């Protein structure tokens, strides 16, 4: 899968059209043509959210692509509406493929889903996100964790999955 970088922000109270005119256009004009980019795709919603996904050629260093995307889009941030600037613009590495799904269960039923959810939030999410090759982690209410982006070395996962004493 080609590496991707995602740019997200929110314009509170704005319609999708307003987001396109005042947020999407300035950012996309600046990001368009960033080195190694294949294409970009964006969405704007009536909830005021904006997401731009920039797809890069296979083999592009994702850290480099993230820096390029941030550097290219940053000059336009000052021209964005004040409420968007206050919310912030997030530029992060993303992957369109799921690397791993982890499911937590209590075989004997001793721990309920709330306990398992808290355990995952406190002990696993941040640990997994810090592993080399993991671009992001997502947590769902069904107590499963998705790790996306890059490769994880087995030695890294062993050390992160050991119970704390």
Buried (B, 14 or more C-beta within 10 A) or exposed (E): EBBBBBBBBBBEEBBBEBBBEBBBEBBBEBBEEBEBBEEBEBBBBEEBBBBBBBBBEEEBEBEEBBEBBBEBBEEBBEEBBEBBEEBEBEBBBBBEEEBEEBEBEEEEEEBEEEEBBEBBEEBBBEBBBEBEBBBBBEBEEEBBBBBBBBEBEEEBBEEBEEEEE
